[in-house]
Amino acid sequence: MKVEIKTEYSASGDMTFIMKETINEAGDPVSTECVGWYYGAPNDEDTSYYMGKLKAEY
């Protein structure tokens, strides 16, 4: 199994979702889960900081 971390951007909400995808040996996805999110476009610094944070507090 291989695990990939990807970001998916929603322009309508100006939010980036951090997705963890598990892929089997044949290259097929086995599972996908949201492991964090933040406002704004994807960038490496925010992706690293917000991974694992699923709740926004103001």
C-alpha positions as MATLAB code, in Angstrom:
seq = 'MKVEIKTEYSASGDMTFIMKETINEAGDPVSTECVGWYYGAPNDEDTSYYMGKLKAEY';
ca = [
       0.000    0.000    0.000;
       1.109    3.521   -0.770;
      -0.158    6.701    0.911;
      -0.297   10.049   -0.889;
      -1.152   13.446    0.558;
      -2.880   15.743   -1.932;
      -4.625   19.097   -1.756;
      -7.968   19.892   -3.366;
      -8.959   23.545   -3.772;
     -12.548   24.845   -3.760;
     -12.588   28.252   -5.435;
     -16.210   28.923   -4.455;
     -15.339   28.686   -0.741;
     -11.672   29.718   -1.072;
     -10.750   26.617    0.919;
      -8.079   23.950    0.519;
      -8.761   20.408    1.705;
      -5.856   18.128    2.620;
      -6.634   14.610    1.434;
      -4.888   11.354    2.360;
      -5.288    8.665   -0.290;
      -4.293    5.027    0.203;
      -3.457    3.178   -3.019;
      -2.981   -0.576   -3.466;
      -0.176   -2.276   -5.405;
      -2.270   -2.247   -8.609;
      -2.544    1.560   -8.415;
      -6.212    1.577   -7.411;
      -7.443    3.842   -4.597;
      -8.469    1.914   -1.485;
      -9.509    4.831    0.728;
      -9.580    8.615    0.822;
      -9.952   10.793    3.895;
      -9.809   14.488    4.695;
      -6.969   15.073    7.180;
      -7.157   18.872    7.373;
      -8.249   22.058    5.669;
      -7.591   25.813    5.570;
      -8.813   28.976    3.906;
      -6.965   30.098    0.798;
      -5.163   28.506   -2.111;
      -2.909   25.474   -1.599;
       0.638   26.094   -0.408;
       3.190   23.811    1.231;
       3.546   25.845    4.452;
      -0.193   25.901    5.272;
      -0.640   22.281    4.174;
       2.043   21.197    6.632;
       0.697   23.391    9.458;
      -2.994   22.464    9.087;
      -2.598   18.716    8.510;
      -4.570   16.992   11.268;
      -6.569   20.110   12.149;
     -10.212   19.510   11.266;
     -11.883   22.237   13.325;
     -11.700   25.998   12.836;
     -11.730   28.086   16.005;
     -12.201   31.842   15.978;
];
